[in-house]
């Protein structure tokens, strides 16, 4: 199972640099599309990890490394998404403090 490059984390065939390059005229639309693609990719990684874990438990998996790698990829991607969410909430709270 080949491991894709970090740029593939954007999901849905959209590299993060490509998705964010056109944000000058569209505001946050391209950023929102990038986040949507990242969430879709995370769901796909978790689904793959779950199916490989089930195969490993039932004995239908030839190489346990595939399940371990898929699980690690899903975990790291989830931690990345949680970090992005936390930064977005912090930015929103900072904006709200500026308006007060």
TILO-445944 format. One record per atom (N, C-alpha, C, O, CB): residue in one letter; x, y, z; atom name; residue number from 1. Coordinates in pm, 1 decimal. Atoms other than C-alpha are relative to their C-alpha. Glycine has a CB too. Layout:
REM TILO-445944
['A',[X,Y,Z],'CA',NUM]
...
REM end
This chain:
REM TILO-445944
['X',[86.2,-117.3,0.0],'N',1]
['X',[0.0,0.0,0.0],'CA',1]
['X',[90.5,123.2,0.0],'C',1]
['X',[158.2,148.6,99.6],'O',1]
['X',[-97.9,0.0,123.7],'CB',1]
['X',[-83.2,-119.7,3.3],'N',2]
['X',[176.7,319.7,-111.8],'CA',2]
['X',[-56.4,109.2,90.2],'C',2]
['X',[-177.7,123.7,104.5],'O',2]
['X',[12.8,51.7,-142.9],'CB',2]
['X',[39.4,-111.0,-86.2],'N',3]
['X',[170.8,615.2,124.1],'CA',3]
['X',[3.5,127.1,-82.5],'C',3]
['X',[109.2,162.6,-134.8],'O',3]
['X',[93.0,11.6,124.9],'CB',3]
['X',[2.2,-122.2,80.7],'N',4]
['X',[58.3,935.5,-53.0],'CA',4]
['X',[75.0,113.7,69.3],'C',4]
['X',[98.0,111.0,190.3],'O',4]
['X',[-144.8,42.3,-28.5],'CB',4]
['X',[-71.8,-116.1,-52.4],'N',5]
['X',[241.5,1262.4,-9.2],'CA',5]
['X',[-90.1,82.8,89.5],'C',5]
['X',[-212.3,68.3,86.1],'O',5]
['X',[54.3,86.1,-114.2],'CB',5]
['X',[74.4,-86.6,-91.0],'N',6]
['X',[137.0,1518.6,251.2],'CA',6]
['X',[-99.3,85.9,-76.3],'C',6]
['X',[-206.7,115.6,-23.9],'O',6]
['X',[95.4,88.4,80.2],'CB',6]
['X',[88.7,-83.8,78.8],'N',7]
['X',[-19.4,1728.6,-23.9],'CA',7]
['X',[-133.2,-65.9,-30.1],'C',7]
['X',[-230.4,2.8,-61.3],'O',7]
['X',[66.7,37.5,-127.7],'CB',7]
['X',[124.6,71.5,27.8],'N',8]
['X',[-283.2,1458.2,-72.9],'CA',8]
['X',[-98.1,7.2,116.0],'C',8]
['X',[-211.1,-39.8,102.4],'O',8]
['X',[29.4,-144.6,-32.4],'CB',8]
['X',[87.3,-7.1,-116.0],'N',9]
['X',[-430.3,1528.7,271.0],'CA',9]
['X',[-119.9,87.9,-26.8],'C',9]
['X',[-222.2,72.5,39.9],'O',9]
['X',[75.7,51.3,120.1],'CB',9]
['X',[111.8,-87.7,31.1],'N',10]
['X',[-653.8,1796.7,117.3],'CA',10]
['X',[-123.1,-76.4,-46.8],'C',10]
['X',[-234.5,-25.2,-35.1],'O',10]
['X',[40.8,99.2,-105.0],'CB',10]
['X',[112.1,84.3,37.7],'N',11]
['X',[-872.3,1516.3,-19.3],'CA',11]
['X',[-68.0,45.9,-126.2],'C',11]
['X',[-46.7,157.5,-173.7],'O',11]
['X',[-99.0,-5.3,110.3],'CB',11]
['X',[82.8,-25.1,118.3],'N',12]
['X',[-1103.2,1502.0,-315.9],'CA',12]
['X',[81.7,52.1,-118.0],'C',12]
['X',[30.4,125.7,-202.3],'O',12]
['X',[-109.9,99.4,33.7],'CB',12]
['X',[-84.8,-40.9,110.1],'N',13]
['X',[-806.5,1555.5,-549.4],'CA',13]
['X',[43.4,144.9,4.4],'C',13]
['X',[97.2,195.2,-94.3],'O',13]
['X',[-69.3,-25.1,-126.1],'CB',13]
['X',[-37.2,-140.6,-11.5],'N',14]
['X',[-747.1,1909.4,-423.5],'CA',14]
['X',[119.0,10.6,93.2],'C',14]
['X',[108.2,-19.6,212.1],'O',14]
['X',[-118.8,86.3,51.3],'CB',14]
['X',[-115.9,-22.3,-85.6],'N',15]
['X',[-399.4,1984.9,-297.7],'CA',15]
['X',[-22.7,128.6,77.9],'C',15]
['X',[-79.7,223.1,23.3],'O',15]
['X',[132.1,7.1,-83.1],'CB',15]
['X',[24.3,-119.8,-80.4],'N',16]
['X',[-403.2,2240.1,-12.1],'CA',16]
['X',[52.5,127.6,-64.0],'C',16]
['X',[-12.2,231.8,-53.3],'O',16]
['X',[62.3,-16.5,135.0],'CB',16]
['X',[-53.3,-121.2,60.7],'N',17]
['X',[-181.2,2484.2,-203.6],'CA',17]
['X',[-86.8,45.3,-116.5],'C',17]
['X',[-103.3,165.3,-138.1],'O',17]
['X',[143.5,-22.4,-46.8],'CB',17]
['X',[87.3,-34.5,111.4],'N',18]
['X',[-410.8,2470.0,-506.6],'CA',18]
['X',[-131.0,58.0,49.7],'C',18]
['X',[-181.5,154.8,-7.1],'O',18]
['X',[-26.4,-122.2,-86.9],'CB',18]
['X',[128.9,-45.7,-50.3],'N',19]
['X',[-725.9,2516.0,-301.9],'CA',19]
['X',[8.3,139.0,60.4],'C',19]
['X',[-86.5,216.9,50.2],'O',19]
['X',[-53.1,-97.0,102.6],'CB',19]
['X',[-11.9,-129.2,-66.0],'N',20]
['X',[-594.5,2815.9,-113.4],'CA',20]
['X',[56.0,108.5,-91.1],'C',20]
['X',[56.8,225.7,-53.6],'O',20]
['X',[86.9,-13.2,121.4],'CB',20]
['X',[-60.3,-98.3,88.7],'N',21]
['X',[-431.4,2986.0,-412.1],'CA',21]
['X',[-101.8,100.1,-53.4],'C',21]
['X',[-66.2,215.0,-79.4],'O',21]
['X',[68.1,-69.7,-114.9],'CB',21]
['X',[99.8,-87.2,60.0],'N',22]
['X',[-758.4,3132.9,-542.6],'CA',22]
['X',[-85.6,73.4,100.7],'C',22]
['X',[-199.3,107.9,68.6],'O',22]
['X',[-87.4,-78.6,-89.4],'CB',22]
['X',[83.7,-60.0,-102.9],'N',23]
['X',[-879.2,3291.8,-219.3],'CA',23]
['X',[-8.9,151.7,-10.5],'C',23]
['X',[-83.9,212.0,66.2],'O',23]
['X',[51.9,-37.4,135.1],'CB',23]
['X',[0.6,-145.4,4.9],'N',24]
['X',[-816.3,3653.7,-325.3],'CA',24]
['X',[-135.7,56.3,-39.4],'C',24]
['X',[-177.9,157.7,16.2],'O',24]
['X',[104.9,48.3,-96.3],'CB',24]
['X',[126.5,-55.3,44.9],'N',25]
['X',[-1148.1,3702.6,-503.9],'CA',25]
['X',[-121.9,-65.0,63.5],'C',25]
['X',[-230.6,-7.3,60.0],'O',25]
['X',[-9.5,-12.2,-147.1],'CB',25]
['X',[115.9,72.8,-49.0],'N',26]
['X',[-1370.7,3445.8,-333.3],'CA',26]
['X',[-15.1,4.5,150.9],'C',26]
['X',[-109.0,-54.8,203.9],'O',26]
['X',[7.6,-141.5,-44.3],'CB',26]
['X',[9.0,-4.4,-145.6],'N',27]
['X',[-1308.5,3520.9,32.3],'CA',27]
['X',[29.6,-134.8,59.5],'C',27]
['X',[133.5,-194.3,31.0],'O',27]
['X',[-137.1,47.0,44.1],'CB',27]
['X',[-23.7,125.9,-68.3],'N',28]
['X',[-1346.1,3210.9,243.5],'CA',28]
['X',[-56.1,-121.5,-71.2],'C',28]
['X',[-49.6,-232.0,-17.4],'O',28]
['X',[-56.7,6.7,135.4],'CB',28]
['X',[61.8,113.3,69.6],'N',29]
['X',[-1518.9,2992.9,-16.5],'CA',29]
['X',[101.2,-109.2,-31.6],'C',29]
['X',[73.6,-226.9,-8.5],'O',29]
['X',[-66.4,47.1,-128.8],'CB',29]
['X',[-101.7,99.8,33.5],'N',30]
['X',[-1200.2,2820.4,-133.5],'CA',30]
['X',[54.2,-65.3,126.4],'C',30]
['X',[83.1,-184.9,126.6],'O',30]
['X',[114.7,64.1,-80.1],'CB',30]
['X',[-45.1,56.2,-126.9],'N',31]
['X',[-1087.0,2775.7,226.7],'CA',31]
['X',[-103.0,-99.3,52.5],'C',31]
['X',[-66.8,-206.2,101.8],'O',31]
['X',[24.9,111.7,103.5],'CB',31]
['X',[106.6,90.8,-41.8],'N',32]
['X',[-1422.7,2619.8,310.7],'CA',32]
['X',[-0.3,-127.8,-82.3],'C',32]
['X',[-22.0,-236.6,-28.9],'O',32]
['X',[-135.0,68.8,-11.1],'CB',32]
['X',[-7.9,117.8,85.7],'N',33]
['X',[-1390.9,2387.3,12.0],'CA',33]
['X',[117.5,-88.3,39.4],'C',33]
['X',[106.2,-210.9,37.7],'O',33]
['X',[12.2,41.3,-146.5],'CB',33]
['X',[-117.0,76.5,-43.4],'N',34]
['X',[-1044.1,2283.3,130.2],'CA',34]
['X',[-29.7,-74.0,129.4],'C',34]
['X',[9.3,-189.7,145.2],'O',34]
['X',[121.4,92.2,18.4],'CB',34]
['X',[35.5,66.5,-126.0],'N',35]
['X',[-1177.7,2208.2,477.8],'CA',35]
['X',[-99.3,-113.3,-23.7],'C',35]
['X',[-88.9,-219.0,38.5],'O',35]
['X',[-58.7,101.2,99.3],'CB',35]
['X',[95.8,104.7,32.1],'N',36]
['X',[-1468.1,2011.4,333.5],'CA',36]
['X',[70.6,-120.7,-60.4],'C',36]
['X',[39.8,-235.0,-26.9],'O',36]
['X',[-107.0,52.7,-96.3],'CB',36]
['X',[-77.4,109.1,59.2],'N',37]
['X',[-1225.5,1807.8,125.0],'CA',37]
['X',[82.4,-73.6,104.0],'C',37]
['X',[95.1,-195.9,98.4],'O',37]
['X',[90.9,53.2,-109.2],'CB',37]
['X',[-79.5,62.6,-105.4],'N',38]
['X',[-1007.2,1745.9,429.9],'CA',38]
['X',[-86.4,-88.3,89.3],'C',38]
['X',[-43.7,-196.6,129.2],'O',38]
['X',[70.1,106.6,83.8],'CB',38]
['X',[91.0,80.4,-82.6],'N',39]
['X',[-1305.2,1622.3,633.5],'CA',39]
['X',[-42.8,-125.2,-75.7],'C',39]
['X',[-49.4,-233.5,-17.4],'O',39]
['X',[-124.4,82.8,41.4],'CB',39]
['X',[35.6,116.7,80.8],'N',40]
['X',[-1412.4,1393.9,348.7],'CA',40]
['X',[114.3,-100.7,-3.8],'C',40]
['X',[91.8,-221.3,6.1],'O',40]
['X',[-37.3,42.7,-142.5],'CB',40]
['X',[-117.7,86.2,0.7],'N',41]
['X',[-1057.4,1256.7,329.9],'CA',41]
['X',[15.8,-69.4,134.9],'C',41]
['X',[49.0,-187.8,140.2],'O',41]
['X',[126.3,81.2,-33.6],'CB',41]
['X',[-9.9,58.7,-133.4],'N',42]
['X',[-1055.2,1201.1,706.6],'CA',42]
['X',[-101.7,-112.6,16.1],'C',42]
['X',[-68.9,-218.0,70.6],'O',42]
['X',[-21.4,107.6,108.3],'CB',42]
['X',[102.6,104.7,-9.2],'N',43]
['X',[-1381.4,1004.7,685.4],'CA',43]
['X',[40.2,-123.1,-79.9],'C',43]
['X',[17.1,-235.9,-36.2],'O',43]
['X',[-135.4,52.7,-49.7],'CB',43]
['X',[-43.9,112.0,82.7],'N',44]
['X',[-1237.3,790.5,406.2],'CA',44]
['X',[114.9,-73.9,68.2],'C',44]
['X',[117.6,-196.9,66.3],'O',44]
['X',[42.9,49.0,-139.9],'CB',44]
['X',[-110.8,63.4,-70.6],'N',45]
['X',[-917.1,724.9,605.0],'CA',45]
['X',[-49.3,-80.7,119.5],'C',45]
['X',[-0.1,-190.7,144.8],'O',45]
['X',[100.5,105.0,45.7],'CB',45]
['X',[55.0,72.4,-114.1],'N',46]
['X',[-1117.8,625.6,912.0],'CA',46]
['X',[-75.9,-124.3,-44.3],'C',46]
['X',[-69.1,-227.7,22.1],'O',46]
['X',[-91.6,90.7,81.1],'CB',46]
['X',[72.7,114.4,52.5],'N',47]
['X',[-1337.5,395.4,705.5],'CA',47]
['X',[97.1,-110.4,-42.2],'C',47]
['X',[75.1,-227.8,-12.7],'O',47]
['X',[-88.2,42.2,-118.4],'CB',47]
['X',[-102.0,96.4,40.2],'N',48]
['X',[-1031.7,226.9,554.4],'CA',48]
['X',[64.5,-64.8,120.9],'C',48]
['X',[85.1,-186.2,123.6],'O',48]
['X',[106.1,67.4,-85.9],'CB',48]
['X',[-60.1,51.4,-122.4],'N',49]
['X',[-875.2,191.2,897.3],'CA',49]
['X',[-92.7,-98.3,70.0],'C',49]
['X',[-48.8,-203.4,116.7],'O',49]
['X',[35.3,114.7,93.8],'CB',49]
['X',[97.5,88.6,-64.0],'N',50]
['X',[-1193.2,38.3,1038.6],'CA',50]
['X',[-11.6,-133.1,-73.0],'C',50]
['X',[-13.1,-238.9,-10.1],'O',50]
['X',[-136.4,67.4,6.3],'CB',50]
['X',[15.6,124.5,76.3],'N',51]
['X',[-1228.7,-214.2,757.3],'CA',51]
['X',[124.1,-87.7,11.7],'C',51]
['X',[112.6,-210.0,20.6],'O',51]
['X',[-28.4,30.8,-147.7],'CB',51]
['X',[-122.2,78.9,-16.0],'N',52]
['X',[-862.8,-319.4,785.1],'CA',52]
['X',[12.0,-56.4,141.1],'C',52]
['X',[63.5,-166.7,159.5],'O',52]
['X',[122.5,85.0,-32.5],'CB',52]
['X',[-2.8,51.0,-137.1],'N',53]
['X',[-895.3,-352.1,1162.9],'CA',53]
['X',[-93.2,-120.2,14.1],'C',53]
['X',[-59.7,-216.6,82.8],'O',53]
['X',[-39.8,110.7,99.9],'CB',53]
['X',[93.4,113.0,-4.3],'N',54]
['X',[-1197.5,-580.3,1117.3],'CA',54]
['X',[61.9,-121.7,-67.9],'C',54]
['X',[50.7,-234.0,-18.8],'O',54]
['X',[-134.2,36.9,-67.8],'CB',54]
['X',[-66.9,110.8,68.2],'N',55]
['X',[-1002.8,-789.0,866.8],'CA',55]
['X',[111.3,-59.4,86.2],'C',55]
['X',[131.3,-180.9,87.4],'O',55]
['X',[57.2,47.2,-134.0],'CB',55]
['X',[-108.5,48.2,-86.1],'N',56]
['X',[-711.2,-811.1,1110.8],'CA',56]
['X',[-55.1,-85.1,113.8],'C',56]
['X',[2.7,-188.5,147.5],'O',56]
['X',[80.8,118.2,56.7],'CB',56]
['X',[58.8,72.6,-112.8],'N',57]
['X',[-935.2,-926.7,1396.3],'CA',57]
['X',[-57.4,-134.4,-45.2],'C',57]
['X',[-46.5,-234.0,26.2],'O',57]
['X',[-109.9,84.6,66.7],'CB',57]
['X',[60.1,124.0,49.2],'N',58]
['X',[-1113.6,-1187.5,1183.3],'CA',58]
['X',[100.8,-93.5,-64.8],'C',58]
['X',[67.2,-207.0,-98.4],'O',58]
['X',[-108.7,31.7,-98.5],'CB',58]
['X',[-103.9,84.2,58.6],'N',59]
['X',[-785.5,-1318.8,1042.0],'CA',59]
['X',[2.6,1.5,-150.6],'C',59]
['X',[69.5,-82.4,-210.8],'O',59]
['X',[-16.8,-138.9,45.9],'CB',59]
['X',[5.0,-7.6,146.1],'N',60]
['X',[-857.3,-1218.7,682.5],'CA',60]
['X',[104.4,93.7,-59.1],'C',60]
['X',[105.5,115.4,-180.3],'O',60]
['X',[-136.5,44.3,-43.8],'CB',60]
['X',[-100.1,-95.3,46.8],'N',61]
['X',[-564.7,-973.4,659.8],'CA',61]
['X',[134.9,-69.5,-8.1],'C',61]
['X',[180.4,-129.5,89.2],'O',61]
['X',[7.4,123.7,93.1],'CB',61]
['X',[-129.5,65.4,18.9],'N',62]
['X',[-236.0,-1100.1,516.1],'CA',62]
['X',[113.4,76.5,67.3],'C',62]
['X',[205.0,15.1,122.1],'O',62]
['X',[29.4,-15.2,-148.0],'CB',62]
['X',[-109.3,-81.3,-52.9],'N',63]
['X',[-17.9,-809.2,633.0],'CA',63]
['X',[-54.9,97.8,104.3],'C',63]
['X',[-127.9,191.0,70.6],'O',63]
['X',[72.3,76.7,-114.7],'CB',63]
['X',[48.7,-84.6,-109.3],'N',64]
['X',[-86.5,-648.4,971.2],'CA',64]
['X',[52.7,143.1,-11.3],'C',64]
['X',[-4.2,235.8,46.3],'O',64]
['X',[40.4,-59.6,134.9],'CB',64]
['X',[-57.1,-134.0,16.4],'N',65]
['X',[132.0,-354.5,869.2],'CA',65]
['X',[-97.4,94.7,-69.3],'C',65]
['X',[-100.2,214.1,-39.5],'O',65]
['X',[130.1,-7.5,-79.4],'CB',65]
['X',[98.9,-83.5,69.8],'N',66]
['X',[-143.2,-229.1,638.7],'CA',66]
['X',[-99.9,59.5,98.5],'C',66]
['X',[-133.9,177.5,90.0],'O',66]
['X',[-74.3,-82.2,-107.2],'CB',66]
['X',[95.7,-49.1,-99.8],'N',67]
['X',[-385.6,-202.9,930.5],'CA',67]
['X',[65.1,101.1,93.2],'C',67]
['X',[3.3,201.3,129.1],'O',67]
['X',[-57.4,-116.7,81.3],'CB',67]
['X',[-71.1,-91.8,-89.6],'N',68]
['X',[-125.9,-35.2,1152.4],'CA',68]
['X',[24.2,134.6,-66.7],'C',68]
['X',[5.8,239.4,-4.8],'O',68]
['X',[133.3,-61.0,44.2],'CB',68]
['X',[-26.0,-124.0,73.5],'N',69]
['X',[-34.7,220.4,887.3],'CA',69]
['X',[-129.4,77.8,-21.4],'C',69]
['X',[-132.5,199.6,-4.3],'O',69]
['X',[67.0,-30.4,-135.6],'CB',69]
['X',[128.7,-67.7,21.5],'N',70]
['X',[-398.6,296.4,807.3],'CA',70]
['X',[-49.9,63.1,129.3],'C',70]
['X',[-101.7,174.8,128.1],'O',70]
['X',[-105.0,-98.8,-54.7],'CB',70]
['X',[42.1,-53.7,-129.0],'N',71]
['X',[-475.6,342.7,1176.1],'CA',71]
['X',[81.3,123.3,38.1],'C',71]
['X',[25.8,222.1,86.3],'O',71]
['X',[13.0,-106.5,108.3],'CB',71]
['X',[-86.6,-114.5,-31.4],'N',72]
['X',[-177.7,574.9,1224.2],'CA',72]
['X',[-32.5,120.3,-87.4],'C',72]
['X',[-34.3,233.6,-39.3],'O',72]
['X',[147.0,-38.1,-17.4],'CB',72]
['X',[35.2,-109.8,90.7],'N',73]
['X',[-271.2,781.0,918.0],'CA',73]
['X',[-129.7,66.1,42.8],'C',73]
['X',[-140.7,188.7,42.0],'O',73]
['X',[-12.2,-50.7,-144.1],'CB',73]
['X',[128.9,-54.9,-43.5],'N',74]
['X',[-629.1,820.3,1042.2],'CA',74]
['X',[18.1,79.4,129.3],'C',74]
['X',[-42.7,185.2,145.8],'O',74]
['X',[-104.3,-113.4,20.2],'CB',74]
['X',[-22.2,-69.5,-126.5],'N',75]
['X',[-506.4,919.6,1389.3],'CA',75]
['X',[70.6,133.5,-20.9],'C',75]
['X',[29.9,234.4,36.7],'O',75]
['X',[81.4,-87.4,94.4],'CB',75]
['X',[-74.4,-124.1,24.3],'N',76]
['X',[-256.8,1178.9,1262.9],'CA',76]
['X',[-88.2,102.2,-70.8],'C',76]
['X',[-83.4,221.0,-39.0],'O',76]
['X',[126.7,-28.1,-83.7],'CB',76]
['X',[89.4,-91.0,71.3],'N',77]
['X',[-514.6,1327.0,1025.4],'CA',77]
['X',[-105.8,56.7,93.8],'C',77]
['X',[-141.9,173.9,84.2],'O',77]
['X',[-66.9,-71.7,-117.9],'CB',77]
['X',[99.3,-47.5,-97.8],'N',78]
['X',[-769.0,1347.5,1307.6],'CA',78]
['X',[61.1,104.0,92.4],'C',78]
['X',[-3.5,204.0,123.9],'O',78]
['X',[-55.7,-117.7,82.7],'CB',78]
['X',[-67.7,-97.6,-85.3],'N',79]
['X',[-517.0,1527.2,1529.2],'CA',79]
['X',[22.5,131.5,-74.2],'C',79]
['X',[10.5,239.1,-15.7],'O',79]
['X',[133.8,-56.2,49.5],'CB',79]
['X',[-18.1,-120.8,81.0],'N',80]
['X',[-443.7,1770.3,1244.9],'CA',80]
['X',[-130.9,77.1,-11.7],'C',80]
['X',[-132.6,199.2,3.6],'O',80]
['X',[52.8,-36.2,-139.8],'CB',80]
['X',[129.6,-65.6,11.5],'N',81]
['X',[-813.6,1842.6,1194.6],'CA',81]
['X',[-43.4,62.6,132.5],'C',81]
['X',[-102.4,170.6,133.5],'O',81]
['X',[-105.0,-99.5,-47.6],'CB',81]
['X',[32.8,-57.2,-131.0],'N',82]
['X',[-861.2,1895.6,1569.2],'CA',82]
['X',[81.4,126.2,24.5],'C',82]
['X',[30.1,222.9,80.7],'O',82]
['X',[25.5,-102.6,112.4],'CB',82]
['X',[-83.6,-119.4,-15.0],'N',83]
['X',[-570.6,2141.3,1567.2],'CA',83]
['X',[-51.2,116.2,-83.8],'C',83]
['X',[-53.8,230.1,-37.3],'O',83]
['X',[143.8,-31.3,-38.3],'CB',83]
['X',[54.8,-104.7,86.8],'N',84]
['X',[-717.3,2334.2,1273.5],'CA',84]
['X',[-128.9,54.7,59.6],'C',84]
['X',[-150.6,175.9,60.7],'O',84]
['X',[-25.5,-54.4,-142.8],'CB',84]
['X',[124.9,-43.2,-62.7],'N',85]
['X',[-1056.9,2342.9,1445.3],'CA',85]
['X',[27.3,89.3,120.5],'C',85]
['X',[-36.9,193.0,136.9],'O',85]
['X',[-83.5,-121.4,42.3],'CB',85]
['X',[-33.3,-79.0,-118.6],'N',86]
['X',[-901.1,2471.3,1768.8],'CA',86]
['X',[52.7,138.6,-37.6],'C',86]
['X',[17.9,237.9,26.3],'O',86]
['X',[103.6,-73.8,85.1],'CB',86]
['X',[-52.1,-130.0,45.0],'N',87]
['X',[-713.3,2746.4,1583.4],'CA',87]
['X',[-112.7,86.6,-56.3],'C',87]
['X',[-113.9,207.8,-35.1],'O',87]
['X',[110.5,-19.5,-106.8],'CB',87]
['X',[112.7,-75.9,54.6],'N',88]
['X',[-1032.8,2848.0,1401.4],'CA',88]
['X',[-87.0,55.3,111.9],'C',88]
['X',[-131.8,169.8,104.9],'O',88]
['X',[-84.1,-88.1,-93.6],'CB',88]
['X',[79.9,-47.2,-113.7],'N',89]
['X',[-1223.9,2870.4,1730.0],'CA',89]
['X',[73.9,112.4,72.9],'C',89]
['X',[12.3,211.2,113.0],'O',89]
['X',[-31.0,-116.9,97.8],'CB',89]
['X',[-78.2,-106.0,-63.5],'N',90]
['X',[-941.4,3074.4,1883.6],'CA',90]
['X',[-5.9,129.8,-81.3],'C',90]
['X',[-20.7,238.2,-24.7],'O',90]
['X',[145.9,-44.7,17.1],'CB',90]
['X',[6.9,-118.2,85.5],'N',91]
['X',[-942.8,3311.0,1584.7],'CA',91]
['X',[-137.1,65.5,8.2],'C',91]
['X',[-147.1,188.1,14.7],'O',91]
['X',[31.8,-36.9,-144.8],'CB',91]
['X',[135.3,-53.8,-12.3],'N',92]
['X',[-1320.8,3349.6,1605.1],'CA',92]
['X',[-16.5,73.9,132.6],'C',92]
['X',[-70.7,184.4,136.2],'O',92]
['X',[-104.2,-112.7,-11.7],'CB',92]
['X',[10.8,-64.7,-131.6],'N',93]
['X',[-1301.5,3427.0,1977.9],'CA',93]
['X',[79.0,130.1,5.2],'C',93]
['X',[35.3,226.5,68.0],'O',93]
['X',[48.9,-94.6,110.0],'CB',93]
['X',[-80.6,-122.7,2.7],'N',94]
['X',[-1027.0,3683.5,1915.6],'CA',94]
['X',[-72.9,109.5,-77.7],'C',94]
['X',[-71.7,225.6,-36.7],'O',94]
['X',[139.0,-27.1,-63.0],'CB',94]
['X',[77.3,-97.5,78.0],'N',95]
['X',[-1239.3,3855.5,1650.1],'CA',95]
['X',[-116.6,54.0,82.1],'C',95]
['X',[-145.5,173.7,79.3],'O',95]
['X',[-52.1,-63.8,-130.7],'CB',95]
['X',[112.8,-43.1,-81.8],'N',96]
['X',[-1534.9,3864.0,1886.8],'CA',96]
['X',[46.4,94.2,113.5],'C',96]
['X',[-25.7,186.6,151.0],'O',96]
['X',[-72.8,-123.3,58.7],'CB',96]
['X',[-53.5,-90.3,-103.8],'N',97]
['X',[-1316.4,4024.5,2157.1],'CA',97]
['X',[32.7,136.9,-58.3],'C',97]
['X',[17.6,238.3,10.0],'O',97]
['X',[126.2,-60.7,64.9],'CB',97]
['X',[-31.8,-128.3,63.6],'N',98]
['X',[-1207.1,4294.0,1909.5],'CA',98]
['X',[-126.2,83.4,-18.9],'C',98]
['X',[-120.1,206.0,-9.7],'O',98]
['X',[69.5,-22.5,-135.7],'CB',98]
['X',[123.6,-72.1,26.9],'N',99]
['X',[-1569.3,4387.1,1837.9],'CA',99]
['X',[-63.5,52.8,127.9],'C',99]
['X',[-144.8,145.1,122.7],'O',99]
['X',[-97.8,-89.5,-73.1],'CB',99]
['X',[62.9,-40.6,-126.4],'N',100]
['X',[-1660.5,4424.1,2205.4],'CA',100]
['X',[51.5,131.9,50.4],'C',100]
['X',[8.0,179.0,155.4],'O',100]
['X',[21.7,-104.5,105.0],'CB',100]
REM end
